């Protein structure tokens, strides 16, 4: 009996140390059930940096297999966690005693999904598809136009609104002329003066490609859209200044909590809502963030006064109120009474990003519409 007790004590002392010493470097893979009979194979490659800390790259091989950098990763005892700020996702798992599997959940929105990983061997490793050929950047001094552009009235049953760039193709869905102007010129709707009523009601789908070789940058895409508006909508306007109520985006006293992006400094930002109040952002400037807030979320122009340069990856989670998302034509449901519901926007911006939105007044640029017509036929 004494020998058995001594054996149990020894196991209790040795087992935690063994777990702490486990090596999680290598290739892990698991299947994520996303509903409607669809599943995604996920591969996680974990290695160690020069200083001994963990680093990783994530792949969703059924969605093209492009490498997605993991922003943070940790192993504390059996708790294995990582986050992918580029897509607003996080994983929380528990490492098995033998170090060959991890049971946990993947969160990319309000509802966590089960995701269990197994450590891959050479015989079981899934093949990661080759990424599509990289399109070289368009010459920085190029001044392209849309060579082919189709503009059609939107299906009235279509929900939502969006802009999308894939390779050399530019598309919009369910966009009014007001939303096209706010995107092309970085404006809030209140900075558009003298427009006829239809610019806020008639909705269009656009598909277009540039006439110059290469992958346009953000400035070139917007310049092409500006030319398209002048050509197909016969848009002319002039600039003026007007004092308006605004939100100033500033760095909070606590300091910025933003993570510098490892993405292409000349590439496009990625900011797509994964639900009302759930915004993952990647490779985004503060001007990009301010522009999205003013065009989609808030009822006033947002002026970037942070002084922060460069591009950042971050995720912002908040509980929206009924005054928000009018720009997307969305009616916000009543706030949740759940105790773990995210805070409101202004608190979330400060707590999660180290920034603040300050209500004030300032003279801002406005465009005064001189002429605009409904788009010409394709």
N, C-alpha and C positions, 0 to 999 in steps of 0.2 A: 504493500500500500504506500509506504514512504517513497519507494522508487517511482511509482506512478505519479504521486504529487510533485516530486522533483522534476519529472519529465514535463508535466503541465506548466510548471513555473518557467522552465527553460524555454518552452515554446512561446509563452506569453512575452518573454523578454526578447527573443530573437526575431519573431515574426515581424514586428513593426520596423525593425532595422533593415530586415531583408526587403520589405516593401519600399522603404525610402531609397534603397540602393538600386532598385529596378531601373532598367534602361528602356525608355520609351522611344528611342530613336529607331527609325526604320519606316516601313510603309504599312499604313493601316487602311482598311477599306470596309465599307458598310453600305447598306441600302436604305434610302430614305423613302418612306411611303408618303407621297404628297396628296393622296386622295384621288377619287375618280378612276381608280384602277391604274394610276400612274406611279412609277417609282424611279428614283434617280440613284445611280451608283456614285458614291462619294469616295475619293481617295485622299488620304492625308499623309504627306511625306514629312516626317519629323527628323530634324538634325540638330547639331549643336553649333553655336557660334564660336568664334575664337575665344571668347571669355567664358565659355562653358555653359552659357544660358541656352535654353531651347529656342528653336525657330522652326517654322513650318510653312508649307505651301499646300493649298487645298485645290482639288480638282473635282468638278462635276462632269464626269466623262460622258454622260448622256446629253449634255448641253454644250458639247463642243470640245471640252477638255482643256480650255485655256487655263493656265496657272493663275490662281487667285491668292495673293499673299495673305498669310495669317498675321493680324496686327499684334495680338498678345497670345501667349500660351504659357501654361504653368502646370506643374505636377507637385502637389503638396500632400504627402502621405499617399492615399489612394485617390484623392480628388484630382481629376484631370480636366482642365478647362482651356478653351481657346475662343478667340473672337476674330471675326472677319469684318472689320469696319467698312470695307469697300461695298459690301452687300447688306450690311446691317444685321449680321447673324452672330450667334454665340452658341457654344456647346458646353454642356456641363455633364461630366461623366465620372464613373468610378472604375478604376483599374482593378482587374481581377487579381487574385492572390498569385497566380502563376505568371502574370504579366503578359498574357497572350490575348486578352480581350478587354474591351471597355464598354460598359453599359451606360447609356445616358440619353439626353434629349437635345435636339437642335431647335433653337428659337430664332425665327426670322419674322417677327410679328407677335400678335397677342397669344397665339396657341402653340405651345411647344410640341414637337413631334418626336417620337422615339427614334433613336439612331444608335445602333450598336456597332462597334468596330471590332474587327478581328485582325491580328497581326499577320500580314501576308508573307508567304514564303515564295521562293522562285517559281514553284510549281503552281501556286494559286494567284499570283499577282495579275490583276487585270491590266489589259493594254490601254494606255492613255492615247487617244487619237491625236494625230498630228494637228496642230492648230492650222487654220487657213493661212495661205500666204499673206505675209504682211504687205500692206499697200504702202509704198513710200510716201512721205509727206509731200504735199503740193509745195511748189516753190513759194517761199515766204513773200516774195514781191509780186506774185501772180494776182491778177484781179479778175477772177472767173465770173461767169454768169451761168445760169441754169440753161444747159443745152436742150434738155427735154424736160418739160414741166406739165403735169396734168393737174387741173383744178376741177373738182367735182363737188356738187352739193352733198353734204353728209346725209347719211341715213338717219332720219329723225328718231329711230329707235336706238341708235348707238348711245351707249353710256360712257361718261368720262370724256377726257380731252388729253391730247398728248402730242409731243414732238419727239421724233426718233431719227437718229443717224446710224446707219449700218453700212460700214465701208464707205462707198461713194454715193449712197442713196439717202436722200432726205425725205422724210414723210411727216405729215401732220394728220391728226384725226380729230374731227369734230371741233375745228378751230374757227372762231370768229375773226373778223378783221382786227378787232381790238386786241385779241390774244396774239395775232400775228405781229401787230405793231409793238406790243409790249415785249415780245421776244426779240424782234429784229433790232429794236432801238433801246432796250433796257429800261422800259418805262413802267410806271403804274398807270392803270386806266384813267386816273384823275389827272394825269399829265397829258391827256389827249383832249384837245379843245375844238369845238365846232364841227364834230363829225355827225353825219346823219344817223338816225336811230337804228337802221339796219346793220350797222357795223357791230352792234352788240347782240344781234339776234340771228342773222344768217350765218350758217356754219358750213365749213368747207373741209374737204380732204385733199391734201396736196401730195404728189409724188414727183420728185425732181432729181436730176443728176447734173453735175457740173460739166462745163465744156473743156476744162483743162485737166491734164493728167495729174494723178496723185491724190492724196487724202487731204482735204481742206482742213484748216484749223478752225477754231471757234469763230474768230473774227471774219474769216472768209465765208463761212456758212451764213452768218448774219448779213454780210454785205450782199451775197447772192439773193437772199430773201428780200432785202431792201430794193434791189433792182427789179425783182419779180413783181413786187407791189406797185412800183412805178409803171411797169410795162403792162401788167394784166389788170390792175385795178385803177390805172390812170391816176395814181396818188401823187399829189403835190401838197406841200405844206411849208410853213416857215416857223422858225424858233422864236420863243419869247421866254420871259422870266415871270414867275408868279409865286407869291408867298403862300405856302400850303402847310397844313399840319402834316408832320412826318414822324417816322420813327428813326432815330439815330441808332445805328448798330455800333456799339462801343465795346472795348475790353473792360470787364468788370474789375473791381479793386483786387479781387483774389487772383487775377491773372488768367491768361488763356489756358484752357485745358485741351486744346486742339492737337492732333497728331499730324505731323508733316507727311504728306503723301509721297509714296515711292513711285507713283505713276509718271507717265510722260509729261514733263512740264509744258510741252506744247500740245498735249492731247486734249480731248474733250472732257468736260466734267460729267459725272454720272450722279444724277439726283432724281430718283423716282420714288414716289410715295408707295409704301407697302401697306397702306391703310391710312385713314385719317389720323394724323398725329404720329406717324411712324415714318421718319425720313432718314434713310441711309444715304450718305453722300461720300463720293470718292473723287479725288483729283479736282476738288472744287476750290475756287478762290473765294474770298469774302464778298467780292462783287457778285459772283455767281449765287452765293447764299442769299445775299440781300435781294437780288433780283427775283429769286424764287419766292421768297417771303412776300414781296410786294405784289407779284403777279398772281400768286395762287392762294395765299393764306390771309394776309392782312388787308385792312380797308384803307391804308394810307401808304404813300411812298416810303421805302426803306432806303436810307442813305448810309453807305459804308463809311464809318469814321473810326474803324479799328486801327488803321495804320499797319495791319498785318499783310505781309506780302507772301507770295508763294501759294502752293496748293495744299489742301488738307483732306484727310479722311476722318469722318465722324458719323455718329448716329444720334439723332435727336428724337426722343420719345416724349410726347406730351398728350394731355387730354384737351382737345379743342373745345371752344365754346361756339355758340350759335353765330357770333359775329365773324367767324373765320371760314375760309374756303369758299367764300362767295365767288371768287375769281374762277373757281372750277365748276360753278353751278351746282354745288353740293349742299344739301341741307344736313347740318351736323345733328346727330341724335342727342338726346339729353345726356348729360355727363353721367358716367358710371358711379355708382355708390360703393364700388368695391374698395376695400381698404388699401389694396396694393395698386390702385389706379395711378398712372403717372401724374405729375403735377401739371398745372397750366403752362402755356407756352412761355410766358415771361420768366417764370421760376425755372422751368426746364432749361432755357437758354443759359441762364446764369449757373445753375448747378451742374449741368452736364458739359457745357462748352466753355465756361468761364467768360461769357460775353453778357451783354445786357442790351435791351431795347428801351430807349429813352424817348418818351413822347415829347415833341417840341414843335416849333415852327421854323421854317427856313425858306429862303427863295430857291426855287428849283426850276430846272429847264422844263418847258412845256412845248409841245408841237401844236400849231394851229392849222387845222385842215383847210386848205384852199380849194381842193378838188379831189373827189374820189367817186369811182363808179363801181358797180358790181362787175365781177371779173368777166373778161371776154371768153368766148367759147374756146375749147381746146383745138 
